[in-house]
Amino acid sequence: MAGKNNFSGFDTVCIRGGHTSESNRAHLTPIYASSTYTFDSAEQAIAVFKGEEEGYIYGRWGNPTIAEAEEKIALLEAYGLKHKDGSPLKLKALLHSSGMSAICTMLLSNIKAGQKIITHFSLYGGTHELVEKILPGLDIDAVIVDFHDMSKVEDALKADANIRLMHIETPANPTLQCVDIEALSALGKKYGLTVCVDNTFATPYLQQPFKYDVDYVMHSTTKFLNGHGTLIGGVMVGRDLEKMKSSVTKMHRMLGGNSNAFEAFLLTNGLRTFGLRMERHCANAQKVAEFLERHTGIEKVNYLGLASHPDHAICKKQMRNGGAMLSFELKGGFDAGVAFINRLKMCTNAVSLGTCDTLVCHAASTTHLGVPREKRLEFGITDGLIRMSVGIENIEDILQDLEQAITAPGQ
Ligand SMILES: *Cc1c(COP(=O)(O)O)cnc(C)c1O
């Protein structure tokens, strides 16, 4: 069902990729609010069910509005990449109801009871809980290794032949740790593992994990891909087209984590400006990081685009630039964090990330409130740590708001 999708520019793919002509000639693909699809005859139904004729059957299995968003994301992840024989890389994407749902389909369609996954200690909180609390109940355990140390990773793989899947998240939420996808994927492949990357923070604008032979990429489309904070969604993208169309599609349908036409429409609409938004997000983030690094009220800035970040070299190797996410520590600990948040006049105090407007959150008083202090300090989440998803407002407004909120009156 893919249209003419051989565009040369990334932004052209954002705007036009995945669109197919529509029977009523609507300019944009409408929101197909229909749970089921009709057949002309019993014979045609048989052909569609057998897969001999393309066609939609039932909404949980697919929908034209969903198909457009899926194809657009598959094209963006494959943008400019080639198979070993030089032909353009083809990928298949499956849209999900959330990022967590996409991770579940990815894991459950690739490992079974008795097998293990290997991953890094710094992960998105939801993924961390899934791996620590849910999967062991299905007899799927996780081996946690520092992914910065390839010899430790190799030792773990040598020691346990039950490890069958590697889950990489880079840059990681919220610490912004970056790990080397090429080196990890090569090790994973050497031991016959399935290799998955959570590309939510980087997006295909900054980093394309399929360049390094990984098997799957997943996203929370809730974040930069939608970009407007109007939906919860996820996507799983795979390179083995046969497997994506058979066992992975089956798992997706049986788990029931499908997206819906309305949110797929919002996602497609958001994606049209994705390249442009990312350009501004990243340019603003670099300026914010440099401003904070010079500021006397700031203890430390964590931004991958600064030479001071411990993973700056890995970032330069695999990412276009330092991205749109950063965090910083205020001098004065927990109370300084709370006071800073309360003094903000423009930046939005909310969790999540990737929206047009700048979002800030004080981790110790929000996302990590329930985590014991010693444990969160271990993960680098200090008392005065502020996470910031830099928006696309004009930079002078962002800097002015930060300046007045960092510098308390009378200080
Ligand atoms: C938000 C997020 C998720 C989970 O996505 P949901 O859409 O909230 O289910 C997974 N991984 C990362 C890195 C995230 O930031």
The ligand as a MOL file (V3000), in Angstrom:
LIG
                    3D

  0  0  0     0  0            999 V3000
M  V30 BEGIN CTAB
M  V30 COUNTS 15 15 0 0 0
M  V30 BEGIN ATOM
M  V30 1 C 8.0970 7.8580 27.5210 0
M  V30 2 C 9.0710 6.7960 27.2280 0
M  V30 3 C 8.6760 5.4440 27.1040 0
M  V30 4 C 7.2460 4.9940 27.3390 0
M  V30 5 O 6.3800 5.5170 26.4060 0
M  V30 6 P 4.7870 5.7330 26.6960 0
M  V30 7 O 4.3100 6.3240 25.4210 0
M  V30 8 O 4.6680 6.6330 27.8720 0
M  V30 9 O 4.2170 4.3910 26.9750 0
M  V30 10 C 9.6360 4.5170 26.7690 0
M  V30 11 N 10.9390 4.8540 26.6090 0
M  V30 12 C 11.3580 6.1370 26.7360 0
M  V30 13 C 12.7930 6.4420 26.5390 0
M  V30 14 C 10.4450 7.1390 27.0530 0
M  V30 15 O 10.8750 8.4040 27.1970 0
M  V30 END ATOM
M  V30 BEGIN BOND
M  V30 1 1 1 2
M  V30 2 1 2 3
M  V30 3 2 2 14
M  V30 4 1 3 4
M  V30 5 2 3 10
M  V30 6 1 4 5
M  V30 7 1 5 6
M  V30 8 2 6 7
M  V30 9 1 6 8
M  V30 10 1 6 9
M  V30 11 1 10 11
M  V30 12 2 11 12
M  V30 13 1 12 13
M  V30 14 1 12 14
M  V30 15 1 14 15
M  V30 END BOND
M  V30 END CTAB
M  END
